[in-house]
Amino acid sequence: MVKAQMSESELMEQQMETPVMSIVSVLVEHCDNATGGHIHRTQAYLKRLIYMLIEENIYYDEISSWSLDILLSAAQLHDVGKITIGDVILKKPSSLTVDEYAIMKTHVQAGIDVISLMERKSANSSFFNYAKNIAGTHHEKWNGTGYPNCLKETDIPLEGRLMAVVDVYDALVSPRIYKEPYSPSMASKIIIEGSGICFDPKIVDAFVILADEFAQMSKDFS
């Protein structure tokens, strides 16, 4: 069974890290203020999606080895590398140019670098392992066309494959400086159409079961 509760030592480590991580996540959302609340929402979607995988016995063996509370806390750092991207790009009210998009993509490696720096100052290795997997791979795509490393299928860590789905879903249903929010039904359609292309088909199968629940969650958050 998934380790939803932390051990005493993990809990002590997490209590020491949480204030710092919360400050970092606030900084990320302030530098990219069009996505206010994104971190909290994606954590909620991620938790529900993981529990659905457990219920459906999808990737159960791998998930059962996780410390879920630590993983969910680590997920707040998935976009930490955006603190290195300038406002001209982050807050641009129109589509990015090819060169600007190339700069935007560097936030992934920057995130890994930031997390690795924090890791050297901490004893909480499991937290930072989750954080690096999530930050480093949630823009990879199932068919190998993602970034930064063009990883394919299950070469992409499961944490990253899960975050990819909830990150895109929240981006679609949320307003952005360059677009109006999509309806939950349209966002779900896009996720489903991305099965086997952008997203792990098994995870999309679990998402389909939750589509109505995610739609309600998105309304509750707004």
C-alpha positions in Angstrom: 0.0 0.0 0.0 1.2 3.5 -0.8 3.0 5.2 2.1 0.6 8.1 2.5 1.9 8.8 5.9 5.6 9.7 6.6 7.8 8.0 9.1 8.8 10.0 12.2 12.2 10.8 10.7 10.6 11.8 7.3 8.1 14.0 9.2 10.8 15.8 11.1 12.8 16.4 7.9 9.7 17.6 6.1 8.7 20.0 8.9 12.2 21.6 8.6 11.9 21.9 4.8 8.2 23.1 4.5 8.7 26.8 5.4 11.5 27.2 2.9 9.7 25.3 0.2 6.6 27.4 0.7 8.6 30.6 0.4 10.2 29.3 -2.8 6.8 28.4 -4.3 5.4 31.8 -3.5 8.4 33.4 -5.3 7.7 31.2 -8.4 4.1 32.3 -8.5 4.9 35.9 -8.0 7.4 35.9 -10.9 4.8 34.3 -13.1 1.7 35.9 -11.7 -0.6 34.7 -14.4 -0.5 31.3 -12.8 -1.4 32.3 -9.3 -2.7 29.3 -7.4 -1.3 26.9 -10.0 0.9 25.1 -7.5 -1.9 24.4 -5.0 -4.2 23.3 -7.8 -1.8 20.9 -9.4 -1.0 19.4 -6.1 -4.7 18.7 -5.6 -5.1 17.2 -9.0 -2.0 15.2 -8.7 -3.1 13.7 -5.4 -6.4 12.6 -6.8 -4.9 11.2 -9.9 -2.4 9.1 -7.9 -5.2 7.7 -5.8 -7.2 6.8 -8.9 -4.2 4.9 -10.3 -4.0 3.0 -7.0 -7.8 2.2 -7.2 -7.4 1.0 -10.8 -4.2 -1.0 -10.0 -2.2 1.0 -12.5 1.5 1.3 -11.7 0.6 0.1 -8.3 4.0 -1.6 -7.5 5.9 1.7 -8.2 3.5 3.9 -6.5 3.4 1.7 -3.4 7.1 2.5 -2.8 6.5 6.2 -2.7 6.1 8.5 0.3 3.1 10.3 -1.0 3.1 13.3 1.4 6.7 14.0 0.4 6.1 13.6 -3.3 3.1 16.0 -3.2 5.2 18.5 -1.2 8.0 18.2 -3.7 5.6 18.8 -6.6 5.4 22.5 -5.7 8.9 22.9 -7.1 8.0 21.7 -10.6 8.4 25.2 -12.1 11.0 26.6 -9.8 13.3 27.2 -12.7 11.0 30.0 -13.9 12.6 32.3 -11.4 15.5 32.5 -13.9 13.2 33.5 -16.8 12.7 37.3 -17.4 9.3 39.0 -17.3 9.5 39.9 -21.0 9.0 36.2 -21.8 7.0 35.0 -18.7 4.4 37.8 -19.0 4.3 38.2 -22.8 0.7 38.7 -23.8 1.1 36.9 -27.2 2.8 33.8 -28.5 6.5 33.3 -28.0 8.9 33.5 -30.8 11.1 30.5 -31.6 14.0 32.1 -29.8 11.8 33.1 -26.8 10.5 29.6 -26.5 14.0 28.2 -26.5 14.8 30.4 -23.6 11.6 29.4 -21.8 12.5 25.7 -22.1 15.7 26.4 -20.2 13.6 26.7 -17.0 13.6 22.9 -16.7 17.4 22.6 -16.4 17.5 25.7 -14.3 14.9 24.1 -12.0 17.1 21.0 -11.6 20.1 23.2 -10.8 18.2 25.1 -8.2 16.8 21.9 -6.6 20.3 20.3 -6.6 21.7 23.4 -4.8 19.0 23.2 -2.1 19.6 19.5 -1.8 23.3 20.0 -0.9 22.0 22.0 2.1 19.6 19.4 3.3 19.4 15.8 4.5 16.0 15.2 3.0 17.2 13.3 -0.1 13.8 11.7 -0.9 12.1 15.1 -1.2 14.7 16.4 -3.6 14.8 13.2 -5.6 11.0 13.5 -6.2 11.4 17.3 -6.9 14.1 16.7 -9.5 12.2 14.0 -11.3 9.1 16.1 -11.4 10.8 19.4 -12.4 13.1 17.7 -14.8 10.6 15.6 -16.8 7.1 17.1 -16.7 7.7 18.6 -20.1 8.8 15.3 -21.7 6.2 13.6 -24.0 5.2 10.0 -24.3 6.2 9.9 -28.0 9.7 11.3 -27.3 9.2 14.9 -28.7 9.2 16.7 -25.4 12.1 18.5 -23.6 14.7 18.8 -22.3 15.9 15.2 -23.1 13.4 13.8 -25.6 12.7 10.9 -23.2 10.1 8.4 -24.4 7.4 6.3 -22.8 8.4 4.7 -19.5 11.9 6.2 -19.7 10.1 9.3 -18.4 9.8 8.9 -14.6 6.3 8.2 -13.5 6.2 11.3 -11.3 6.9 13.4 -14.4 4.3 11.6 -16.5 1.7 12.3 -13.9 2.7 16.0 -13.5 2.5 16.4 -17.2 -1.2 15.7 -17.3 -2.2 17.8 -14.3 0.1 20.7 -15.3 -1.4 20.9 -18.8 -5.0 20.5 -17.5 -4.6 23.3 -15.1 -2.9 25.5 -17.7 -5.8 24.9 -20.1 -8.6 25.7 -17.6 -6.9 28.7 -16.1 -6.7 32.2 -17.5 -3.4 33.2 -18.9 -2.2 36.7 -20.0 -2.2 35.4 -23.6 -5.5 33.4 -23.5 -8.9 33.0 -21.9 -9.5 29.8 -19.9 -10.7 26.7 -21.7 -13.8 24.9 -20.5 -13.1 21.7 -18.4 -14.7 19.7 -21.2 -12.4 21.2 -23.8 -9.4 20.7 -21.6 -10.4 17.0 -21.0 -10.8 16.6 -24.8 -7.3 17.9 -25.4 -5.8 15.6 -22.7 -7.6 12.6 -24.2 -6.5 13.4 -27.7 -2.9 13.6 -26.3 -3.0 10.0 -25.1 -0.1 8.1 -26.6 1.4 11.3 -28.0 2.0 13.7 -25.2 0.7 11.6 -22.3 1.0 8.1 -20.9 -2.2 6.3 -22.1 -2.6 4.5 -18.8 -2.6 7.8 -16.9 -5.0 9.3 -19.4 -7.4 6.3 -18.8 -7.3 7.2 -15.1 -7.8 10.8 -15.9 -11.0 10.0 -18.0 -12.6 8.5 -14.9 -11.8 11.7 -13.0 -12.8 14.2 -15.7 -16.1 15.3 -14.1 -14.4 15.5 -10.7 -11.6 17.6 -12.1 -14.1 19.8 -13.7 -15.8 20.4 -10.4 -12.5 20.9 -8.7 -11.5 23.6 -11.2 -14.8 25.4 -10.5 -14.2 25.1 -6.7 -10.8 26.6 -7.1 -12.0 29.6 -9.1 
